Amino acid sequence: MSGRIPRVIGTTEQAIAKAEEEINFRFPPSFRAWLLENNGLQIDGIDSIYPVFDERDPRKTSDSIVRNFRVGWAEWLENFAEEDESLSFEHLLPFAECGNGDCYCFDYSRTLANGETPVVLWSHETGDTEERAETFAEFLEKAELDVYETD
């Protein structure tokens, strides 16, 4: 036996619930379903989808959505607060990043009755957002078609 830990694809409801509790956001149902099957995997054309931390594979999931929310996202918000205290991004939850520093976020200001939220592209330079999809499921479909290759 080599002593290697087998790779884990997907995650558990418990890991998702823990992440949601730590950042005080409930993930949209289509994102939760994707995490259960694909946690830690990437989508073609998207720089990085943040996984939820999973103790079964800590190395692959250490750069988690919670860590990114508490560290990277918090730093961006601090930068914007120094420039303009009136800007608020409390309704946004980054779940992926582009190679240029921009983030794909769930926009909780427009949560649908089924718990889904629109996906927006947030600019790290201006703080502006542009809608990319009505749901995470639609975001996945568009990503497969390379719609976001210029983001």
C-alpha positions as CSV (number, residue, x, y, z in Angstrom):
1,M,0.0,0.0,0.0
2,S,1.4,3.4,-1.0
3,G,-0.1,5.4,1.8
4,R,-1.6,7.9,-0.7
5,I,-5.0,9.3,0.2
6,P,-7.5,8.7,-2.6
7,R,-8.9,11.8,-4.3
8,V,-12.5,12.7,-3.4
9,I,-14.8,14.0,-6.1
10,G,-17.8,15.9,-4.7
11,T,-18.6,16.6,-1.1
12,T,-21.2,16.0,1.6
13,E,-24.3,17.9,2.7
14,Q,-22.5,18.3,6.1
15,A,-19.5,20.1,4.5
16,I,-21.8,22.4,2.5
17,A,-23.9,23.2,5.6
18,K,-20.8,24.0,7.6
19,A,-19.5,26.4,4.9
20,E,-22.9,28.1,4.7
21,E,-23.0,28.5,8.4
22,E,-19.5,30.0,8.5
23,I,-20.2,32.7,6.0
24,N,-24.0,33.1,6.7
25,F,-25.2,32.5,3.1
26,R,-27.3,29.6,1.9
27,F,-26.0,28.5,-1.5
28,P,-28.4,28.4,-4.4
29,P,-29.8,24.8,-5.0
30,S,-28.1,24.4,-8.3
31,F,-24.7,25.3,-6.8
32,R,-25.3,22.9,-3.9
33,A,-26.1,20.1,-6.3
34,W,-23.0,20.9,-8.3
35,L,-20.8,20.9,-5.2
36,L,-22.2,17.5,-4.1
37,E,-21.0,16.0,-7.4
38,N,-18.1,18.2,-8.4
39,N,-16.6,19.9,-5.4
40,G,-13.0,20.8,-6.2
41,L,-13.3,20.4,-9.9
42,Q,-13.1,23.3,-12.4
43,I,-15.3,24.4,-15.3
44,D,-13.6,25.0,-18.6
45,G,-13.2,28.7,-19.3
46,I,-13.5,29.6,-15.6
47,D,-10.3,30.3,-13.7
48,S,-11.3,28.9,-10.3
49,I,-14.5,27.7,-8.7
50,Y,-14.1,27.8,-4.9
51,P,-14.8,24.4,-3.3
52,V,-16.2,23.9,0.2
53,F,-13.6,22.6,2.6
54,D,-13.9,18.8,2.9
55,E,-12.0,17.0,5.6
56,R,-11.8,13.9,3.4
57,D,-9.5,15.8,1.0
58,P,-8.2,18.9,2.8
59,R,-5.3,19.5,0.3
60,K,-7.7,19.8,-2.7
61,T,-10.3,21.9,-0.8
62,S,-8.2,24.2,1.4
63,D,-8.6,27.2,-0.9
64,S,-12.3,27.1,0.0
65,I,-15.2,29.5,-0.6
66,V,-15.1,30.3,3.2
67,R,-11.3,31.1,3.0
68,N,-11.8,33.2,-0.1
69,F,-14.8,35.0,1.4
70,R,-12.9,35.8,4.7
71,V,-9.6,36.7,3.2
72,G,-9.5,37.7,-0.4
73,W,-13.0,39.1,-0.6
74,A,-12.6,40.9,2.7
75,E,-9.5,42.6,1.4
76,W,-11.3,43.8,-1.8
77,L,-14.1,45.2,0.3
78,E,-11.7,47.0,2.6
79,N,-10.1,48.6,-0.5
80,F,-13.5,49.9,-1.7
81,A,-14.4,51.1,1.8
82,E,-11.3,53.2,1.9
83,E,-12.3,54.9,-1.4
84,D,-16.1,55.1,-0.9
85,E,-17.8,54.1,2.3
86,S,-21.2,54.3,0.6
87,L,-20.6,51.2,-1.6
88,S,-22.0,48.0,-0.2
89,F,-21.4,44.5,-1.5
90,E,-23.1,42.6,1.3
91,H,-25.5,41.0,-1.1
92,L,-22.7,39.4,-3.1
93,L,-21.0,36.1,-2.5
94,P,-18.0,35.3,-4.7
95,F,-17.9,31.7,-5.8
96,A,-15.3,31.9,-8.6
97,E,-12.6,34.1,-9.9
98,C,-11.4,35.3,-13.3
99,G,-7.7,35.5,-14.0
100,N,-7.8,39.3,-13.8
101,G,-9.1,39.7,-10.2
102,D,-12.8,40.0,-11.1
103,C,-15.1,37.5,-9.4
104,Y,-18.3,35.6,-10.4
105,C,-20.7,36.2,-7.5
106,F,-24.2,35.1,-6.5
107,D,-26.4,38.3,-6.2
108,Y,-28.6,37.7,-3.2
109,S,-30.4,41.0,-3.7
110,R,-32.6,39.2,-6.3
111,T,-33.1,35.7,-4.8
112,L,-35.9,33.8,-6.5
113,A,-38.6,31.9,-4.7
114,N,-36.8,28.6,-5.4
115,G,-33.7,29.9,-3.7
116,E,-31.7,30.5,-6.9
117,T,-29.8,33.7,-7.4
118,P,-28.5,35.4,-10.5
119,V,-24.8,35.1,-11.3
120,V,-23.0,38.4,-11.8
121,L,-19.5,39.4,-12.8
122,W,-18.0,41.8,-10.2
123,S,-15.3,44.2,-11.3
124,H,-12.4,44.5,-8.8
125,E,-11.6,47.9,-10.4
126,T,-15.0,49.6,-10.3
127,G,-17.2,47.5,-8.0
128,D,-19.8,47.3,-10.8
129,T,-21.6,44.1,-11.6
130,E,-22.9,42.7,-14.9
131,E,-25.4,39.8,-15.0
132,R,-24.0,36.6,-16.5
133,A,-26.9,34.1,-15.8
134,E,-30.2,33.9,-14.0
135,T,-29.0,30.8,-12.1
136,F,-25.9,28.8,-11.5
137,A,-27.3,26.0,-13.7
138,E,-27.6,28.5,-16.6
139,F,-24.1,29.8,-15.8
140,L,-22.8,26.2,-16.2
141,E,-24.6,25.8,-19.6
142,K,-23.1,29.1,-20.9
143,A,-19.6,28.2,-19.6
144,E,-19.8,25.0,-21.7
145,L,-20.4,27.2,-24.7
146,D,-17.4,29.4,-23.9
147,V,-19.6,32.4,-23.4
148,Y,-17.3,33.7,-20.6
149,E,-14.0,33.4,-22.4
150,T,-13.6,37.1,-22.7
151,D,-14.4,37.9,-19.0
